[in-house]
Amino acid sequence: MTRRSDGTAGTPATVALTRAGIRFTAHPYEHDPRAAAYGLEAAQKLGIEPERVFKTLLANVDGALAVGIVPVSDQLDLKALATALGGKRAEMADPSLAERKTGYVVGGISPIGQKVALPTVLDESAILFETILVSGGRRGLDLELAPDDLLAATSGRYAPIARTR
């Protein structure tokens, strides 16, 4: 694992962004293993509004894995994700499968630098912000970058895939 000048250990996500020449800011924080909601914990510990902190969720869309990225304050609308990818039906992926396919642990799954490139959809609300935060590839590390840069790094697209809780 590489060490960055900010003292954080490099992850596949930070390595991929650096290799692609995409600007980002690493935001490490002290993760509490008792935290019930990893994304909301990140927003609170970093002092950032939850609408700007996005969680990475894996779903099975018509038999194929896909990534949905939505604000931590919202839920993933599975039907909307399926529609965005030209599918009919979606269901949440089994957490152990998500970990195997991405190379990350649940609560630290980054949309960037996954072991297998998966179709990726970012909720369109991200365009309201100059920068958003996503998991950096481990619990206790978020990465801040421009939404368009996130899509460039993941070959993703925007779509309305979030549903208010």
Buried (B, 14 or more C-beta within 10 A) or exposed (E): EEEBEEEBBBBBBBBBBBEEEBEBEBBBBEBEEEBEBBBBBBBBBBEBEBBBBBBBBBBBBEEEBBBBBBBBBBBBBBBBBBBBBEBEEBEEBEEEEBBEBBBBEBBBBBBBBBEEEBBBBBBBBBEEBEBBBBBBBBBBBBBBBBBEBBBBBBEBEBBBBBBEE
